[in-house]
Amino acid sequence: MTTPEGGSTLLMLILVLLLLAAVAAVATAAALAYGAGRRRAGALGVGGSGAGVLDLTPVEGALERLGRR
């Protein structure tokens, strides 16, 4: 049989574990979003590595021709 103090201690332990799980989930989601943002920035040519740089020459040419019209 449990005492009232033991029951409230167990409840407090469960609440702390749930809080830690929620914090871990938020931290994981933030880390994944940060990684996805860095991969997207690299694909757009934003950042330091230079890998995945887009060639905008055709787009610039099309905008130039459109501007002349």
Backbone atoms as SQL, in Angstrom:
CREATE TABLE atoms (id INTEGER PRIMARY KEY, chain TEXT, resi INTEGER, resn TEXT, atom TEXT, x REAL, y REAL, z REAL);
INSERT INTO atoms VALUES
  (1, 'A', 1, 'MET', 'N', 0.829, -1.183, 0.000),
  (2, 'A', 1, 'MET', 'CA', 0.000, 0.000, 0.000),
  (3, 'A', 1, 'MET', 'C', 0.879, 1.255, 0.000),
  (4, 'A', 2, 'THR', 'N', 0.488, 2.276, -0.763),
  (5, 'A', 2, 'THR', 'CA', 1.300, 3.490, -0.833),
  (6, 'A', 2, 'THR', 'C', 0.737, 4.536, 0.103),
  (7, 'A', 3, 'THR', 'N', 1.626, 5.353, 0.594),
  (8, 'A', 3, 'THR', 'CA', 1.208, 6.470, 1.434),
  (9, 'A', 3, 'THR', 'C', 0.882, 7.651, 0.530),
  (10, 'A', 4, 'PRO', 'N', 0.133, 8.615, 1.024),
  (11, 'A', 4, 'PRO', 'CA', -0.171, 9.793, 0.190),
  (12, 'A', 4, 'PRO', 'C', 1.088, 10.505, -0.288),
  (13, 'A', 5, 'GLU', 'N', 2.132, 10.533, 0.546),
  (14, 'A', 5, 'GLU', 'CA', 3.370, 11.181, 0.122),
  (15, 'A', 5, 'GLU', 'C', 4.010, 10.412, -1.028),
  (16, 'A', 6, 'GLY', 'N', 3.950, 9.078, -0.956),
  (17, 'A', 6, 'GLY', 'CA', 4.515, 8.257, -2.017),
  (18, 'A', 6, 'GLY', 'C', 3.761, 8.445, -3.323),
  (19, 'A', 7, 'GLY', 'N', 2.448, 8.584, -3.256),
  (20, 'A', 7, 'GLY', 'CA', 1.642, 8.806, -4.456),
  (21, 'A', 7, 'GLY', 'C', 1.929, 10.148, -5.087),
  (22, 'A', 8, 'SER', 'N', 2.081, 11.187, -4.277),
  (23, 'A', 8, 'SER', 'CA', 2.365, 12.508, -4.831),
  (24, 'A', 8, 'SER', 'C', 3.792, 12.571, -5.373),
  (25, 'A', 9, 'THR', 'N', 4.708, 11.813, -4.752),
  (26, 'A', 9, 'THR', 'CA', 6.083, 11.758, -5.256),
  (27, 'A', 9, 'THR', 'C', 6.116, 11.074, -6.616),
  (28, 'A', 10, 'LEU', 'N', 5.355, 10.012, -6.761),
  (29, 'A', 10, 'LEU', 'CA', 5.285, 9.312, -8.036),
  (30, 'A', 10, 'LEU', 'C', 4.675, 10.206, -9.107),
  (31, 'A', 11, 'LEU', 'N', 3.623, 10.919, -8.739),
  (32, 'A', 11, 'LEU', 'CA', 2.996, 11.836, -9.697),
  (33, 'A', 11, 'LEU', 'C', 3.972, 12.930, -10.116),
  (34, 'A', 12, 'MET', 'N', 4.718, 13.461, -9.149),
  (35, 'A', 12, 'MET', 'CA', 5.695, 14.500, -9.463),
  (36, 'A', 12, 'MET', 'C', 6.783, 13.952, -10.378),
  (37, 'A', 13, 'LEU', 'N', 7.245, 12.727, -10.135),
  (38, 'A', 13, 'LEU', 'CA', 8.252, 12.097, -10.980),
  (39, 'A', 13, 'LEU', 'C', 7.732, 11.920, -12.400),
  (40, 'A', 14, 'ILE', 'N', 6.497, 11.490, -12.536),
  (41, 'A', 14, 'ILE', 'CA', 5.893, 11.312, -13.861),
  (42, 'A', 14, 'ILE', 'C', 5.793, 12.653, -14.580),
  (43, 'A', 15, 'LEU', 'N', 5.388, 13.691, -13.868),
  (44, 'A', 15, 'LEU', 'CA', 5.281, 15.019, -14.490),
  (45, 'A', 15, 'LEU', 'C', 6.639, 15.542, -14.922),
  (46, 'A', 16, 'VAL', 'N', 7.670, 15.317, -14.118),
  (47, 'A', 16, 'VAL', 'CA', 9.020, 15.755, -14.487),
  (48, 'A', 16, 'VAL', 'C', 9.501, 15.000, -15.722),
  (49, 'A', 17, 'LEU', 'N', 9.243, 13.695, -15.771),
  (50, 'A', 17, 'LEU', 'CA', 9.646, 12.908, -16.938),
  (51, 'A', 17, 'LEU', 'C', 8.908, 13.359, -18.193),
  (52, 'A', 18, 'LEU', 'N', 7.627, 13.660, -18.063),
  (53, 'A', 18, 'LEU', 'CA', 6.868, 14.179, -19.215),
  (54, 'A', 18, 'LEU', 'C', 7.418, 15.528, -19.673),
  (55, 'A', 19, 'LEU', 'N', 7.779, 16.372, -18.735),
  (56, 'A', 19, 'LEU', 'CA', 8.353, 17.673, -19.086),
  (57, 'A', 19, 'LEU', 'C', 9.690, 17.499, -19.802),
  (58, 'A', 20, 'LEU', 'N', 10.525, 16.594, -19.301),
  (59, 'A', 20, 'LEU', 'CA', 11.809, 16.334, -19.962),
  (60, 'A', 20, 'LEU', 'C', 11.607, 15.775, -21.369),
  (61, 'A', 21, 'ALA', 'N', 10.616, 14.906, -21.535),
  (62, 'A', 21, 'ALA', 'CA', 10.333, 14.359, -22.864),
  (63, 'A', 21, 'ALA', 'C', 9.867, 15.466, -23.814),
  (64, 'A', 22, 'ALA', 'N', 9.046, 16.392, -23.307),
  (65, 'A', 22, 'ALA', 'CA', 8.565, 17.492, -24.145),
  (66, 'A', 22, 'ALA', 'C', 9.722, 18.406, -24.543),
  (67, 'A', 23, 'VAL', 'N', 10.615, 18.690, -23.603),
  (68, 'A', 23, 'VAL', 'CA', 11.773, 19.534, -23.910),
  (69, 'A', 23, 'VAL', 'C', 12.665, 18.851, -24.943),
  (70, 'A', 24, 'ALA', 'N', 12.867, 17.550, -24.793),
  (71, 'A', 24, 'ALA', 'CA', 13.686, 16.809, -25.753),
  (72, 'A', 24, 'ALA', 'C', 13.040, 16.821, -27.139),
  (73, 'A', 25, 'ALA', 'N', 11.721, 16.702, -27.194),
  (74, 'A', 25, 'ALA', 'CA', 11.024, 16.715, -28.481),
  (75, 'A', 25, 'ALA', 'C', 11.165, 18.078, -29.164),
  (76, 'A', 26, 'VAL', 'N', 11.028, 19.140, -28.396),
  (77, 'A', 26, 'VAL', 'CA', 11.158, 20.490, -28.965),
  (78, 'A', 26, 'VAL', 'C', 12.587, 20.729, -29.435),
  (79, 'A', 27, 'ALA', 'N', 13.564, 20.287, -28.650),
  (80, 'A', 27, 'ALA', 'CA', 14.963, 20.471, -29.041),
  (81, 'A', 27, 'ALA', 'C', 15.279, 19.681, -30.311),
  (82, 'A', 28, 'THR', 'N', 14.740, 18.478, -30.416),
  (83, 'A', 28, 'THR', 'CA', 14.959, 17.663, -31.608),
  (84, 'A', 28, 'THR', 'C', 14.322, 18.316, -32.829),
  (85, 'A', 29, 'ALA', 'N', 13.106, 18.805, -32.678),
  (86, 'A', 29, 'ALA', 'CA', 12.420, 19.460, -33.794),
  (87, 'A', 29, 'ALA', 'C', 13.180, 20.714, -34.230),
  (88, 'A', 30, 'ALA', 'N', 13.690, 21.470, -33.266),
  (89, 'A', 30, 'ALA', 'CA', 14.449, 22.678, -33.606),
  (90, 'A', 30, 'ALA', 'C', 15.738, 22.321, -34.334),
  (91, 'A', 31, 'ALA', 'N', 16.407, 21.267, -33.888),
  (92, 'A', 31, 'ALA', 'CA', 17.644, 20.851, -34.542),
  (93, 'A', 31, 'ALA', 'C', 17.374, 20.373, -35.962),
  (94, 'A', 32, 'LEU', 'N', 16.288, 19.639, -36.154),
  (95, 'A', 32, 'LEU', 'CA', 15.944, 19.171, -37.501),
  (96, 'A', 32, 'LEU', 'C', 15.575, 20.338, -38.409),
  (97, 'A', 33, 'ALA', 'N', 14.839, 21.298, -37.886),
  (98, 'A', 33, 'ALA', 'CA', 14.465, 22.465, -38.689),
  (99, 'A', 33, 'ALA', 'C', 15.697, 23.288, -39.038),
  (100, 'A', 34, 'TYR', 'N', 16.623, 23.427, -38.099),
  (101, 'A', 34, 'TYR', 'CA', 17.851, 24.164, -38.365),
  (102, 'A', 34, 'TYR', 'C', 18.661, 23.470, -39.456),
  (103, 'A', 35, 'GLY', 'N', 18.769, 22.149, -39.376),
  (104, 'A', 35, 'GLY', 'CA', 19.503, 21.391, -40.389),
  (105, 'A', 35, 'GLY', 'C', 18.855, 21.500, -41.755),
  (106, 'A', 36, 'ALA', 'N', 17.523, 21.457, -41.788),
  (107, 'A', 36, 'ALA', 'CA', 16.808, 21.585, -43.060),
  (108, 'A', 36, 'ALA', 'C', 17.018, 22.978, -43.648),
  (109, 'A', 37, 'GLY', 'N', 17.023, 23.985, -42.796),
  (110, 'A', 37, 'GLY', 'CA', 17.256, 25.350, -43.270),
  (111, 'A', 37, 'GLY', 'C', 18.653, 25.525, -43.831),
  (112, 'A', 38, 'ARG', 'N', 19.637, 24.896, -43.185),
  (113, 'A', 38, 'ARG', 'CA', 21.013, 24.985, -43.688),
  (114, 'A', 38, 'ARG', 'C', 21.157, 24.260, -45.012),
  (115, 'A', 39, 'ARG', 'N', 20.482, 23.106, -45.152),
  (116, 'A', 39, 'ARG', 'CA', 20.551, 22.380, -46.433),
  (117, 'A', 39, 'ARG', 'C', 19.876, 23.199, -47.530),
  (118, 'A', 40, 'ARG', 'N', 18.745, 23.835, -47.220),
  (119, 'A', 40, 'ARG', 'CA', 18.032, 24.649, -48.205),
  (120, 'A', 40, 'ARG', 'C', 18.880, 25.852, -48.602),
  (121, 'A', 41, 'ALA', 'N', 19.532, 26.487, -47.622),
  (122, 'A', 41, 'ALA', 'CA', 20.388, 27.639, -47.920),
  (123, 'A', 41, 'ALA', 'C', 21.553, 27.220, -48.795),
  (124, 'A', 42, 'GLY', 'N', 22.117, 26.049, -48.544),
  (125, 'A', 42, 'GLY', 'CA', 23.217, 25.556, -49.375),
  (126, 'A', 42, 'GLY', 'C', 22.771, 25.284, -50.792),
  (127, 'A', 43, 'ALA', 'N', 21.564, 24.767, -50.950),
  (128, 'A', 43, 'ALA', 'CA', 21.050, 24.484, -52.288),
  (129, 'A', 43, 'ALA', 'C', 20.784, 25.769, -53.064),
  (130, 'A', 44, 'LEU', 'N', 20.486, 26.846, -52.347),
  (131, 'A', 44, 'LEU', 'CA', 20.228, 28.120, -53.008),
  (132, 'A', 44, 'LEU', 'C', 21.490, 28.945, -53.204),
  (133, 'A', 45, 'GLY', 'N', 22.621, 28.401, -52.772),
  (134, 'A', 45, 'GLY', 'CA', 23.870, 29.126, -52.951),
  (135, 'A', 45, 'GLY', 'C', 24.115, 30.163, -51.887),
  (136, 'A', 46, 'VAL', 'N', 23.375, 30.112, -50.800),
  (137, 'A', 46, 'VAL', 'CA', 23.578, 31.034, -49.699),
  (138, 'A', 46, 'VAL', 'C', 24.456, 30.328, -48.683),
  (139, 'A', 47, 'GLY', 'N', 25.533, 30.916, -48.302),
  (140, 'A', 47, 'GLY', 'CA', 26.413, 30.271, -47.334),
  (141, 'A', 47, 'GLY', 'C', 27.826, 30.229, -47.856),
  (142, 'A', 48, 'GLY', 'N', 28.688, 29.604, -47.082),
  (143, 'A', 48, 'GLY', 'CA', 30.096, 29.703, -47.374),
  (144, 'A', 48, 'GLY', 'C', 30.666, 28.635, -48.274),
  (145, 'A', 49, 'SER', 'N', 30.066, 27.468, -48.393),
  (146, 'A', 49, 'SER', 'CA', 30.755, 26.374, -49.075),
  (147, 'A', 49, 'SER', 'C', 30.792, 26.540, -50.592),
  (148, 'A', 50, 'GLY', 'N', 29.797, 27.185, -51.175),
  (149, 'A', 50, 'GLY', 'CA', 29.762, 27.347, -52.618),
  (150, 'A', 50, 'GLY', 'C', 29.152, 26.159, -53.333),
  (151, 'A', 51, 'ALA', 'N', 28.876, 25.092, -52.603),
  (152, 'A', 51, 'ALA', 'CA', 28.258, 23.916, -53.216),
  (153, 'A', 51, 'ALA', 'C', 26.784, 24.211, -53.471),
  (154, 'A', 52, 'GLY', 'N', 26.306, 23.812, -54.605),
  (155, 'A', 52, 'GLY', 'CA', 24.887, 23.984, -54.922),
  (156, 'A', 52, 'GLY', 'C', 24.524, 25.380, -55.371),
  (157, 'A', 53, 'VAL', 'N', 25.458, 26.139, -55.853),
  (158, 'A', 53, 'VAL', 'CA', 25.172, 27.499, -56.307),
  (159, 'A', 53, 'VAL', 'C', 24.377, 27.431, -57.602),
  (160, 'A', 54, 'LEU', 'N', 23.313, 28.212, -57.642),
  (161, 'A', 54, 'LEU', 'CA', 22.470, 28.239, -58.829),
  (162, 'A', 54, 'LEU', 'C', 23.053, 29.194, -59.873),
  (163, 'A', 55, 'ASP', 'N', 22.952, 28.815, -61.127),
  (164, 'A', 55, 'ASP', 'CA', 23.370, 29.689, -62.218),
  (165, 'A', 55, 'ASP', 'C', 22.159, 30.520, -62.626),
  (166, 'A', 56, 'LEU', 'N', 22.204, 31.802, -62.335),
  (167, 'A', 56, 'LEU', 'CA', 21.077, 32.693, -62.611),
  (168, 'A', 56, 'LEU', 'C', 21.211, 33.429, -63.932),
  (169, 'A', 57, 'THR', 'N', 22.174, 33.079, -64.730),
  (170, 'A', 57, 'THR', 'CA', 22.377, 33.756, -66.009),
  (171, 'A', 57, 'THR', 'C', 21.150, 33.672, -66.912),
  (172, 'A', 58, 'PRO', 'N', 20.522, 32.494, -67.089),
  (173, 'A', 58, 'PRO', 'CA', 19.329, 32.442, -67.944),
  (174, 'A', 58, 'PRO', 'C', 18.183, 33.295, -67.410),
  (175, 'A', 59, 'VAL', 'N', 18.032, 33.338, -66.107),
  (176, 'A', 59, 'VAL', 'CA', 16.966, 34.140, -65.514),
  (177, 'A', 59, 'VAL', 'C', 17.248, 35.618, -65.725),
  (178, 'A', 60, 'GLU', 'N', 18.503, 36.014, -65.527),
  (179, 'A', 60, 'GLU', 'CA', 18.857, 37.413, -65.739),
  (180, 'A', 60, 'GLU', 'C', 18.636, 37.820, -67.191),
  (181, 'A', 61, 'GLY', 'N', 18.987, 36.932, -68.124),
  (182, 'A', 61, 'GLY', 'CA', 18.767, 37.226, -69.539),
  (183, 'A', 61, 'GLY', 'C', 17.295, 37.375, -69.869),
  (184, 'A', 62, 'ALA', 'N', 16.476, 36.508, -69.309),
  (185, 'A', 62, 'ALA', 'CA', 15.025, 36.578, -69.557),
  (186, 'A', 62, 'ALA', 'C', 14.453, 37.862, -68.974),
  (187, 'A', 63, 'LEU', 'N', 14.906, 38.262, -67.805),
  (188, 'A', 63, 'LEU', 'CA', 14.416, 39.513, -67.209),
  (189, 'A', 63, 'LEU', 'C', 14.869, 40.720, -68.019),
  (190, 'A', 64, 'GLU', 'N', 16.072, 40.658, -68.542),
  (191, 'A', 64, 'GLU', 'CA', 16.571, 41.746, -69.396),
  (192, 'A', 64, 'GLU', 'C', 15.707, 41.897, -70.648),
  (193, 'A', 65, 'ARG', 'N', 15.430, 40.754, -71.300),
  (194, 'A', 65, 'ARG', 'CA', 14.588, 40.796, -72.508),
  (195, 'A', 65, 'ARG', 'C', 13.183, 41.287, -72.193),
  (196, 'A', 66, 'LEU', 'N', 12.650, 40.879, -71.055),
  (197, 'A', 66, 'LEU', 'CA', 11.322, 41.323, -70.647),
  (198, 'A', 66, 'LEU', 'C', 11.325, 42.827, -70.387),
  (199, 'A', 67, 'GLY', 'N', 12.410, 43.328, -69.776),
  (200, 'A', 67, 'GLY', 'CA', 12.510, 44.751, -69.497),
  (201, 'A', 67, 'GLY', 'C', 12.571, 45.596, -70.757),
  (202, 'A', 68, 'ARG', 'N', 13.131, 45.049, -71.813),
  (203, 'A', 68, 'ARG', 'CA', 13.226, 45.779, -73.081),
  (204, 'A', 68, 'ARG', 'C', 11.876, 45.917, -73.762),
  (205, 'A', 69, 'ARG', 'N', 11.010, 44.975, -73.539),
  (206, 'A', 69, 'ARG', 'CA', 9.680, 45.016, -74.158),
  (207, 'A', 69, 'ARG', 'C', 8.893, 46.097, -73.497);
